[in-house]
């Protein structure tokens, strides 16, 4: 039984047509991350942070964590002291940002 639908980064990077309803999984090493930011819309504030993942072929992919996912990952990033952090993201969607 295969519980993951892992996508190669090549299928996600610089893709012209993005199916924003499709769910899939991604695995990678966290090689960079931003500070936690707040986005306010309609009177609601939400935390977010950008991360950069790298696969085993040294290809990079950007992702944005929102809300509770920020709270879950930040403690690991703060105590990592340059240790390897591998993350598996399940049931995520690709979104095209500014073309």
Phi and psi restraints in degrees (range 20) as a CNS / XPLOR table:
assign (resid 1 and name C) (resid 2 and name N)
       (resid 2 and name CA) (resid 2 and name C) 1.0 -101.5 20.0 2
assign (resid 2 and name N) (resid 2 and name CA)
       (resid 2 and name C) (resid 3 and name N) 1.0 112.2 20.0 2
assign (resid 2 and name C) (resid 3 and name N)
       (resid 3 and name CA) (resid 3 and name C) 1.0 -91.5 20.0 2
assign (resid 3 and name N) (resid 3 and name CA)
       (resid 3 and name C) (resid 4 and name N) 1.0 -8.1 20.0 2
assign (resid 3 and name C) (resid 4 and name N)
       (resid 4 and name CA) (resid 4 and name C) 1.0 -113.7 20.0 2
assign (resid 4 and name N) (resid 4 and name CA)
       (resid 4 and name C) (resid 5 and name N) 1.0 146.1 20.0 2
assign (resid 4 and name C) (resid 5 and name N)
       (resid 5 and name CA) (resid 5 and name C) 1.0 -116.5 20.0 2
assign (resid 5 and name N) (resid 5 and name CA)
       (resid 5 and name C) (resid 6 and name N) 1.0 67.5 20.0 2
assign (resid 5 and name C) (resid 6 and name N)
       (resid 6 and name CA) (resid 6 and name C) 1.0 -69.7 20.0 2
assign (resid 6 and name N) (resid 6 and name CA)
       (resid 6 and name C) (resid 7 and name N) 1.0 135.7 20.0 2
assign (resid 6 and name C) (resid 7 and name N)
       (resid 7 and name CA) (resid 7 and name C) 1.0 -108.4 20.0 2
assign (resid 7 and name N) (resid 7 and name CA)
       (resid 7 and name C) (resid 8 and name N) 1.0 134.9 20.0 2
assign (resid 7 and name C) (resid 8 and name N)
       (resid 8 and name CA) (resid 8 and name C) 1.0 -68.5 20.0 2
assign (resid 8 and name N) (resid 8 and name CA)
       (resid 8 and name C) (resid 9 and name N) 1.0 147.5 20.0 2
assign (resid 8 and name C) (resid 9 and name N)
       (resid 9 and name CA) (resid 9 and name C) 1.0 -59.5 20.0 2
assign (resid 9 and name N) (resid 9 and name CA)
       (resid 9 and name C) (resid 10 and name N) 1.0 -32.4 20.0 2
assign (resid 9 and name C) (resid 10 and name N)
       (resid 10 and name CA) (resid 10 and name C) 1.0 -55.8 20.0 2
assign (resid 10 and name N) (resid 10 and name CA)
       (resid 10 and name C) (resid 11 and name N) 1.0 -33.2 20.0 2
assign (resid 10 and name C) (resid 11 and name N)
       (resid 11 and name CA) (resid 11 and name C) 1.0 -75.6 20.0 2
assign (resid 11 and name N) (resid 11 and name CA)
       (resid 11 and name C) (resid 12 and name N) 1.0 -12.7 20.0 2
assign (resid 11 and name C) (resid 12 and name N)
       (resid 12 and name CA) (resid 12 and name C) 1.0 -111.8 20.0 2
assign (resid 12 and name N) (resid 12 and name CA)
       (resid 12 and name C) (resid 13 and name N) 1.0 -25.7 20.0 2
assign (resid 12 and name C) (resid 13 and name N)
       (resid 13 and name CA) (resid 13 and name C) 1.0 -82.5 20.0 2
assign (resid 13 and name N) (resid 13 and name CA)
       (resid 13 and name C) (resid 14 and name N) 1.0 132.8 20.0 2
assign (resid 13 and name C) (resid 14 and name N)
       (resid 14 and name CA) (resid 14 and name C) 1.0 53.5 20.0 2
assign (resid 14 and name N) (resid 14 and name CA)
       (resid 14 and name C) (resid 15 and name N) 1.0 33.6 20.0 2
assign (resid 14 and name C) (resid 15 and name N)
       (resid 15 and name CA) (resid 15 and name C) 1.0 -82.7 20.0 2
assign (resid 15 and name N) (resid 15 and name CA)
       (resid 15 and name C) (resid 16 and name N) 1.0 132.9 20.0 2
assign (resid 15 and name C) (resid 16 and name N)
       (resid 16 and name CA) (resid 16 and name C) 1.0 -75.6 20.0 2
assign (resid 16 and name N) (resid 16 and name CA)
       (resid 16 and name C) (resid 17 and name N) 1.0 -49.6 20.0 2
assign (resid 16 and name C) (resid 17 and name N)
       (resid 17 and name CA) (resid 17 and name C) 1.0 -99.7 20.0 2
assign (resid 17 and name N) (resid 17 and name CA)
       (resid 17 and name C) (resid 18 and name N) 1.0 118.3 20.0 2
assign (resid 17 and name C) (resid 18 and name N)
       (resid 18 and name CA) (resid 18 and name C) 1.0 -115.2 20.0 2
assign (resid 18 and name N) (resid 18 and name CA)
       (resid 18 and name C) (resid 19 and name N) 1.0 123.8 20.0 2
assign (resid 18 and name C) (resid 19 and name N)
       (resid 19 and name CA) (resid 19 and name C) 1.0 -85.7 20.0 2
assign (resid 19 and name N) (resid 19 and name CA)
       (resid 19 and name C) (resid 20 and name N) 1.0 102.1 20.0 2
assign (resid 19 and name C) (resid 20 and name N)
       (resid 20 and name CA) (resid 20 and name C) 1.0 -79.9 20.0 2
assign (resid 20 and name N) (resid 20 and name CA)
       (resid 20 and name C) (resid 21 and name N) 1.0 2.3 20.0 2
assign (resid 20 and name C) (resid 21 and name N)
       (resid 21 and name CA) (resid 21 and name C) 1.0 -104.6 20.0 2
assign (resid 21 and name N) (resid 21 and name CA)
       (resid 21 and name C) (resid 22 and name N) 1.0 -11.3 20.0 2
assign (resid 21 and name C) (resid 22 and name N)
       (resid 22 and name CA) (resid 22 and name C) 1.0 -78.5 20.0 2
assign (resid 22 and name N) (resid 22 and name CA)
       (resid 22 and name C) (resid 23 and name N) 1.0 134.1 20.0 2
assign (resid 22 and name C) (resid 23 and name N)
       (resid 23 and name CA) (resid 23 and name C) 1.0 -102.4 20.0 2
assign (resid 23 and name N) (resid 23 and name CA)
       (resid 23 and name C) (resid 24 and name N) 1.0 138.3 20.0 2
assign (resid 23 and name C) (resid 24 and name N)
       (resid 24 and name CA) (resid 24 and name C) 1.0 -154.5 20.0 2
assign (resid 24 and name N) (resid 24 and name CA)
       (resid 24 and name C) (resid 25 and name N) 1.0 179.7 20.0 2
assign (resid 24 and name C) (resid 25 and name N)
       (resid 25 and name CA) (resid 25 and name C) 1.0 -122.1 20.0 2
assign (resid 25 and name N) (resid 25 and name CA)
       (resid 25 and name C) (resid 26 and name N) 1.0 153.3 20.0 2
assign (resid 25 and name C) (resid 26 and name N)
       (resid 26 and name CA) (resid 26 and name C) 1.0 -138.7 20.0 2
assign (resid 26 and name N) (resid 26 and name CA)
       (resid 26 and name C) (resid 27 and name N) 1.0 143.6 20.0 2
assign (resid 26 and name C) (resid 27 and name N)
       (resid 27 and name CA) (resid 27 and name C) 1.0 -129.0 20.0 2
assign (resid 27 and name N) (resid 27 and name CA)
       (resid 27 and name C) (resid 28 and name N) 1.0 143.7 20.0 2
assign (resid 27 and name C) (resid 28 and name N)
       (resid 28 and name CA) (resid 28 and name C) 1.0 -177.2 20.0 2
assign (resid 28 and name N) (resid 28 and name CA)
       (resid 28 and name C) (resid 29 and name N) 1.0 167.6 20.0 2
assign (resid 28 and name C) (resid 29 and name N)
       (resid 29 and name CA) (resid 29 and name C) 1.0 -89.1 20.0 2
assign (resid 29 and name N) (resid 29 and name CA)
       (resid 29 and name C) (resid 30 and name N) 1.0 134.6 20.0 2
assign (resid 29 and name C) (resid 30 and name N)
       (resid 30 and name CA) (resid 30 and name C) 1.0 -77.1 20.0 2
assign (resid 30 and name N) (resid 30 and name CA)
       (resid 30 and name C) (resid 31 and name N) 1.0 115.9 20.0 2
assign (resid 30 and name C) (resid 31 and name N)
       (resid 31 and name CA) (resid 31 and name C) 1.0 -111.8 20.0 2
assign (resid 31 and name N) (resid 31 and name CA)
       (resid 31 and name C) (resid 32 and name N) 1.0 -5.8 20.0 2
assign (resid 31 and name C) (resid 32 and name N)
       (resid 32 and name CA) (resid 32 and name C) 1.0 -167.0 20.0 2
assign (resid 32 and name N) (resid 32 and name CA)
       (resid 32 and name C) (resid 33 and name N) 1.0 154.2 20.0 2
assign (resid 32 and name C) (resid 33 and name N)
       (resid 33 and name CA) (resid 33 and name C) 1.0 -159.0 20.0 2
assign (resid 33 and name N) (resid 33 and name CA)
       (resid 33 and name C) (resid 34 and name N) 1.0 152.9 20.0 2
assign (resid 33 and name C) (resid 34 and name N)
       (resid 34 and name CA) (resid 34 and name C) 1.0 -92.0 20.0 2
assign (resid 34 and name N) (resid 34 and name CA)
       (resid 34 and name C) (resid 35 and name N) 1.0 175.4 20.0 2
assign (resid 34 and name C) (resid 35 and name N)
       (resid 35 and name CA) (resid 35 and name C) 1.0 -72.7 20.0 2
assign (resid 35 and name N) (resid 35 and name CA)
       (resid 35 and name C) (resid 36 and name N) 1.0 165.2 20.0 2
assign (resid 35 and name C) (resid 36 and name N)
       (resid 36 and name CA) (resid 36 and name C) 1.0 -75.7 20.0 2
assign (resid 36 and name N) (resid 36 and name CA)
       (resid 36 and name C) (resid 37 and name N) 1.0 130.4 20.0 2
assign (resid 36 and name C) (resid 37 and name N)
       (resid 37 and name CA) (resid 37 and name C) 1.0 -117.1 20.0 2
assign (resid 37 and name N) (resid 37 and name CA)
       (resid 37 and name C) (resid 38 and name N) 1.0 166.2 20.0 2
assign (resid 37 and name C) (resid 38 and name N)
       (resid 38 and name CA) (resid 38 and name C) 1.0 -122.3 20.0 2
assign (resid 38 and name N) (resid 38 and name CA)
       (resid 38 and name C) (resid 39 and name N) 1.0 135.5 20.0 2
assign (resid 38 and name C) (resid 39 and name N)
       (resid 39 and name CA) (resid 39 and name C) 1.0 -117.6 20.0 2
assign (resid 39 and name N) (resid 39 and name CA)
       (resid 39 and name C) (resid 40 and name N) 1.0 125.6 20.0 2
assign (resid 39 and name C) (resid 40 and name N)
       (resid 40 and name CA) (resid 40 and name C) 1.0 -109.3 20.0 2
assign (resid 40 and name N) (resid 40 and name CA)
       (resid 40 and name C) (resid 41 and name N) 1.0 126.8 20.0 2
assign (resid 40 and name C) (resid 41 and name N)
       (resid 41 and name CA) (resid 41 and name C) 1.0 -146.6 20.0 2
assign (resid 41 and name N) (resid 41 and name CA)
       (resid 41 and name C) (resid 42 and name N) 1.0 125.9 20.0 2
assign (resid 41 and name C) (resid 42 and name N)
       (resid 42 and name CA) (resid 42 and name C) 1.0 59.5 20.0 2
assign (resid 42 and name N) (resid 42 and name CA)
       (resid 42 and name C) (resid 43 and name N) 1.0 35.8 20.0 2
assign (resid 42 and name C) (resid 43 and name N)
       (resid 43 and name CA) (resid 43 and name C) 1.0 79.7 20.0 2
assign (resid 43 and name N) (resid 43 and name CA)
       (resid 43 and name C) (resid 44 and name N) 1.0 2.6 20.0 2
assign (resid 43 and name C) (resid 44 and name N)
       (resid 44 and name CA) (resid 44 and name C) 1.0 -112.7 20.0 2
assign (resid 44 and name N) (resid 44 and name CA)
       (resid 44 and name C) (resid 45 and name N) 1.0 129.7 20.0 2
assign (resid 44 and name C) (resid 45 and name N)
       (resid 45 and name CA) (resid 45 and name C) 1.0 -100.9 20.0 2
assign (resid 45 and name N) (resid 45 and name CA)
       (resid 45 and name C) (resid 46 and name N) 1.0 134.7 20.0 2
assign (resid 45 and name C) (resid 46 and name N)
       (resid 46 and name CA) (resid 46 and name C) 1.0 -131.1 20.0 2
assign (resid 46 and name N) (resid 46 and name CA)
       (resid 46 and name C) (resid 47 and name N) 1.0 137.0 20.0 2
assign (resid 46 and name C) (resid 47 and name N)
       (resid 47 and name CA) (resid 47 and name C) 1.0 -79.4 20.0 2
assign (resid 47 and name N) (resid 47 and name CA)
       (resid 47 and name C) (resid 48 and name N) 1.0 147.9 20.0 2
assign (resid 47 and name C) (resid 48 and name N)
       (resid 48 and name CA) (resid 48 and name C) 1.0 -152.8 20.0 2
assign (resid 48 and name N) (resid 48 and name CA)
       (resid 48 and name C) (resid 49 and name N) 1.0 159.5 20.0 2
assign (resid 48 and name C) (resid 49 and name N)
       (resid 49 and name CA) (resid 49 and name C) 1.0 -151.4 20.0 2
assign (resid 49 and name N) (resid 49 and name CA)
       (resid 49 and name C) (resid 50 and name N) 1.0 147.3 20.0 2
assign (resid 49 and name C) (resid 50 and name N)
       (resid 50 and name CA) (resid 50 and name C) 1.0 -95.6 20.0 2
assign (resid 50 and name N) (resid 50 and name CA)
       (resid 50 and name C) (resid 51 and name N) 1.0 142.0 20.0 2
assign (resid 50 and name C) (resid 51 and name N)
       (resid 51 and name CA) (resid 51 and name C) 1.0 -127.7 20.0 2
assign (resid 51 and name N) (resid 51 and name CA)
       (resid 51 and name C) (resid 52 and name N) 1.0 157.4 20.0 2
assign (resid 51 and name C) (resid 52 and name N)
       (resid 52 and name CA) (resid 52 and name C) 1.0 -121.1 20.0 2
assign (resid 52 and name N) (resid 52 and name CA)
       (resid 52 and name C) (resid 53 and name N) 1.0 126.1 20.0 2
assign (resid 52 and name C) (resid 53 and name N)
       (resid 53 and name CA) (resid 53 and name C) 1.0 -106.8 20.0 2
assign (resid 53 and name N) (resid 53 and name CA)
       (resid 53 and name C) (resid 54 and name N) 1.0 151.8 20.0 2
assign (resid 53 and name C) (resid 54 and name N)
       (resid 54 and name CA) (resid 54 and name C) 1.0 -130.6 20.0 2
assign (resid 54 and name N) (resid 54 and name CA)
       (resid 54 and name C) (resid 55 and name N) 1.0 136.4 20.0 2
assign (resid 54 and name C) (resid 55 and name N)
       (resid 55 and name CA) (resid 55 and name C) 1.0 -93.7 20.0 2
assign (resid 55 and name N) (resid 55 and name CA)
       (resid 55 and name C) (resid 56 and name N) 1.0 -174.8 20.0 2
assign (resid 55 and name C) (resid 56 and name N)
       (resid 56 and name CA) (resid 56 and name C) 1.0 -70.7 20.0 2
assign (resid 56 and name N) (resid 56 and name CA)
       (resid 56 and name C) (resid 57 and name N) 1.0 -11.0 20.0 2
assign (resid 56 and name C) (resid 57 and name N)
       (resid 57 and name CA) (resid 57 and name C) 1.0 -101.9 20.0 2
assign (resid 57 and name N) (resid 57 and name CA)
       (resid 57 and name C) (resid 58 and name N) 1.0 12.1 20.0 2
assign (resid 57 and name C) (resid 58 and name N)
       (resid 58 and name CA) (resid 58 and name C) 1.0 66.8 20.0 2
assign (resid 58 and name N) (resid 58 and name CA)
       (resid 58 and name C) (resid 59 and name N) 1.0 21.2 20.0 2
assign (resid 58 and name C) (resid 59 and name N)
       (resid 59 and name CA) (resid 59 and name C) 1.0 -85.1 20.0 2
assign (resid 59 and name N) (resid 59 and name CA)
       (resid 59 and name C) (resid 60 and name N) 1.0 144.2 20.0 2
assign (resid 59 and name C) (resid 60 and name N)
       (resid 60 and name CA) (resid 60 and name C) 1.0 -113.9 20.0 2
assign (resid 60 and name N) (resid 60 and name CA)
       (resid 60 and name C) (resid 61 and name N) 1.0 149.6 20.0 2
assign (resid 60 and name C) (resid 61 and name N)
       (resid 61 and name CA) (resid 61 and name C) 1.0 -140.6 20.0 2
assign (resid 61 and name N) (resid 61 and name CA)
       (resid 61 and name C) (resid 62 and name N) 1.0 138.2 20.0 2
assign (resid 61 and name C) (resid 62 and name N)
       (resid 62 and name CA) (resid 62 and name C) 1.0 -99.0 20.0 2
assign (resid 62 and name N) (resid 62 and name CA)
       (resid 62 and name C) (resid 63 and name N) 1.0 145.3 20.0 2
assign (resid 62 and name C) (resid 63 and name N)
       (resid 63 and name CA) (resid 63 and name C) 1.0 -144.1 20.0 2
assign (resid 63 and name N) (resid 63 and name CA)
       (resid 63 and name C) (resid 64 and name N) 1.0 155.4 20.0 2
assign (resid 63 and name C) (resid 64 and name N)
       (resid 64 and name CA) (resid 64 and name C) 1.0 -121.4 20.0 2
assign (resid 64 and name N) (resid 64 and name CA)
       (resid 64 and name C) (resid 65 and name N) 1.0 127.4 20.0 2
assign (resid 64 and name C) (resid 65 and name N)
       (resid 65 and name CA) (resid 65 and name C) 1.0 -96.9 20.0 2
assign (resid 65 and name N) (resid 65 and name CA)
       (resid 65 and name C) (resid 66 and name N) 1.0 141.3 20.0 2
assign (resid 65 and name C) (resid 66 and name N)
       (resid 66 and name CA) (resid 66 and name C) 1.0 -123.7 20.0 2
assign (resid 66 and name N) (resid 66 and name CA)
       (resid 66 and name C) (resid 67 and name N) 1.0 151.5 20.0 2
assign (resid 66 and name C) (resid 67 and name N)
       (resid 67 and name CA) (resid 67 and name C) 1.0 53.5 20.0 2
assign (resid 67 and name N) (resid 67 and name CA)
       (resid 67 and name C) (resid 68 and name N) 1.0 -124.5 20.0 2
assign (resid 67 and name C) (resid 68 and name N)
       (resid 68 and name CA) (resid 68 and name C) 1.0 -62.8 20.0 2
assign (resid 68 and name N) (resid 68 and name CA)
       (resid 68 and name C) (resid 69 and name N) 1.0 -26.0 20.0 2
assign (resid 68 and name C) (resid 69 and name N)
       (resid 69 and name CA) (resid 69 and name C) 1.0 -67.7 20.0 2
assign (resid 69 and name N) (resid 69 and name CA)
       (resid 69 and name C) (resid 70 and name N) 1.0 -31.2 20.0 2
assign (resid 69 and name C) (resid 70 and name N)
       (resid 70 and name CA) (resid 70 and name C) 1.0 -63.1 20.0 2
assign (resid 70 and name N) (resid 70 and name CA)
       (resid 70 and name C) (resid 71 and name N) 1.0 -47.1 20.0 2
assign (resid 70 and name C) (resid 71 and name N)
       (resid 71 and name CA) (resid 71 and name C) 1.0 -61.9 20.0 2
assign (resid 71 and name N) (resid 71 and name CA)
       (resid 71 and name C) (resid 72 and name N) 1.0 -32.4 20.0 2
assign (resid 71 and name C) (resid 72 and name N)
       (resid 72 and name CA) (resid 72 and name C) 1.0 -75.4 20.0 2
assign (resid 72 and name N) (resid 72 and name CA)
       (resid 72 and name C) (resid 73 and name N) 1.0 -36.1 20.0 2
assign (resid 72 and name C) (resid 73 and name N)
       (resid 73 and name CA) (resid 73 and name C) 1.0 -90.2 20.0 2
assign (resid 73 and name N) (resid 73 and name CA)
       (resid 73 and name C) (resid 74 and name N) 1.0 -33.0 20.0 2
assign (resid 73 and name C) (resid 74 and name N)
       (resid 74 and name CA) (resid 74 and name C) 1.0 -54.9 20.0 2
assign (resid 74 and name N) (resid 74 and name CA)
       (resid 74 and name C) (resid 75 and name N) 1.0 -46.3 20.0 2
assign (resid 74 and name C) (resid 75 and name N)
       (resid 75 and name CA) (resid 75 and name C) 1.0 -57.9 20.0 2
assign (resid 75 and name N) (resid 75 and name CA)
       (resid 75 and name C) (resid 76 and name N) 1.0 -35.5 20.0 2
assign (resid 75 and name C) (resid 76 and name N)
       (resid 76 and name CA) (resid 76 and name C) 1.0 -69.6 20.0 2
assign (resid 76 and name N) (resid 76 and name CA)
       (resid 76 and name C) (resid 77 and name N) 1.0 -37.4 20.0 2
assign (resid 76 and name C) (resid 77 and name N)
       (resid 77 and name CA) (resid 77 and name C) 1.0 -69.5 20.0 2
assign (resid 77 and name N) (resid 77 and name CA)
       (resid 77 and name C) (resid 78 and name N) 1.0 -36.5 20.0 2
assign (resid 77 and name C) (resid 78 and name N)
       (resid 78 and name CA) (resid 78 and name C) 1.0 -72.6 20.0 2
assign (resid 78 and name N) (resid 78 and name CA)
       (resid 78 and name C) (resid 79 and name N) 1.0 -29.1 20.0 2
assign (resid 78 and name C) (resid 79 and name N)
       (resid 79 and name CA) (resid 79 and name C) 1.0 -102.7 20.0 2
assign (resid 79 and name N) (resid 79 and name CA)
       (resid 79 and name C) (resid 80 and name N) 1.0 4.0 20.0 2
assign (resid 79 and name C) (resid 80 and name N)
       (resid 80 and name CA) (resid 80 and name C) 1.0 -66.0 20.0 2
assign (resid 80 and name N) (resid 80 and name CA)
       (resid 80 and name C) (resid 81 and name N) 1.0 -33.6 20.0 2
assign (resid 80 and name C) (resid 81 and name N)
       (resid 81 and name CA) (resid 81 and name C) 1.0 46.9 20.0 2
assign (resid 81 and name N) (resid 81 and name CA)
       (resid 81 and name C) (resid 82 and name N) 1.0 52.4 20.0 2
assign (resid 81 and name C) (resid 82 and name N)
       (resid 82 and name CA) (resid 82 and name C) 1.0 65.0 20.0 2
assign (resid 82 and name N) (resid 82 and name CA)
       (resid 82 and name C) (resid 83 and name N) 1.0 20.8 20.0 2
assign (resid 82 and name C) (resid 83 and name N)
       (resid 83 and name CA) (resid 83 and name C) 1.0 -79.4 20.0 2
assign (resid 83 and name N) (resid 83 and name CA)
       (resid 83 and name C) (resid 84 and name N) 1.0 155.7 20.0 2
assign (resid 83 and name C) (resid 84 and name N)
       (resid 84 and name CA) (resid 84 and name C) 1.0 -69.3 20.0 2
assign (resid 84 and name N) (resid 84 and name CA)
       (resid 84 and name C) (resid 85 and name N) 1.0 127.0 20.0 2
assign (resid 84 and name C) (resid 85 and name N)
       (resid 85 and name CA) (resid 85 and name C) 1.0 -119.9 20.0 2
assign (resid 85 and name N) (resid 85 and name CA)
       (resid 85 and name C) (resid 86 and name N) 1.0 113.6 20.0 2
assign (resid 85 and name C) (resid 86 and name N)
       (resid 86 and name CA) (resid 86 and name C) 1.0 -103.5 20.0 2
assign (resid 86 and name N) (resid 86 and name CA)
       (resid 86 and name C) (resid 87 and name N) 1.0 136.1 20.0 2
assign (resid 86 and name C) (resid 87 and name N)
       (resid 87 and name CA) (resid 87 and name C) 1.0 -128.6 20.0 2
assign (resid 87 and name N) (resid 87 and name CA)
       (resid 87 and name C) (resid 88 and name N) 1.0 141.3 20.0 2
assign (resid 87 and name C) (resid 88 and name N)
       (resid 88 and name CA) (resid 88 and name C) 1.0 -115.5 20.0 2
assign (resid 88 and name N) (resid 88 and name CA)
       (resid 88 and name C) (resid 89 and name N) 1.0 122.3 20.0 2
assign (resid 88 and name C) (resid 89 and name N)
       (resid 89 and name CA) (resid 89 and name C) 1.0 -107.5 20.0 2
assign (resid 89 and name N) (resid 89 and name CA)
       (resid 89 and name C) (resid 90 and name N) 1.0 123.3 20.0 2
assign (resid 89 and name C) (resid 90 and name N)
       (resid 90 and name CA) (resid 90 and name C) 1.0 -107.9 20.0 2
assign (resid 90 and name N) (resid 90 and name CA)
       (resid 90 and name C) (resid 91 and name N) 1.0 148.4 20.0 2
assign (resid 90 and name C) (resid 91 and name N)
       (resid 91 and name CA) (resid 91 and name C) 1.0 53.5 20.0 2
assign (resid 91 and name N) (resid 91 and name CA)
       (resid 91 and name C) (resid 92 and name N) 1.0 51.5 20.0 2
assign (resid 91 and name C) (resid 92 and name N)
       (resid 92 and name CA) (resid 92 and name C) 1.0 -103.8 20.0 2
assign (resid 92 and name N) (resid 92 and name CA)
       (resid 92 and name C) (resid 93 and name N) 1.0 165.7 20.0 2
assign (resid 92 and name C) (resid 93 and name N)
       (resid 93 and name CA) (resid 93 and name C) 1.0 -122.1 20.0 2
assign (resid 93 and name N) (resid 93 and name CA)
       (resid 93 and name C) (resid 94 and name N) 1.0 144.4 20.0 2
assign (resid 93 and name C) (resid 94 and name N)
       (resid 94 and name CA) (resid 94 and name C) 1.0 -86.6 20.0 2
assign (resid 94 and name N) (resid 94 and name CA)
       (resid 94 and name C) (resid 95 and name N) 1.0 140.8 20.0 2
assign (resid 94 and name C) (resid 95 and name N)
       (resid 95 and name CA) (resid 95 and name C) 1.0 -130.1 20.0 2
assign (resid 95 and name N) (resid 95 and name CA)
       (resid 95 and name C) (resid 96 and name N) 1.0 133.7 20.0 2
assign (resid 95 and name C) (resid 96 and name N)
       (resid 96 and name CA) (resid 96 and name C) 1.0 -80.8 20.0 2
assign (resid 96 and name N) (resid 96 and name CA)
       (resid 96 and name C) (resid 97 and name N) 1.0 130.5 20.0 2
assign (resid 96 and name C) (resid 97 and name N)
       (resid 97 and name CA) (resid 97 and name C) 1.0 -118.2 20.0 2
assign (resid 97 and name N) (resid 97 and name CA)
       (resid 97 and name C) (resid 98 and name N) 1.0 117.4 20.0 2
assign (resid 97 and name C) (resid 98 and name N)
       (resid 98 and name CA) (resid 98 and name C) 1.0 47.2 20.0 2
assign (resid 98 and name N) (resid 98 and name CA)
       (resid 98 and name C) (resid 99 and name N) 1.0 54.5 20.0 2
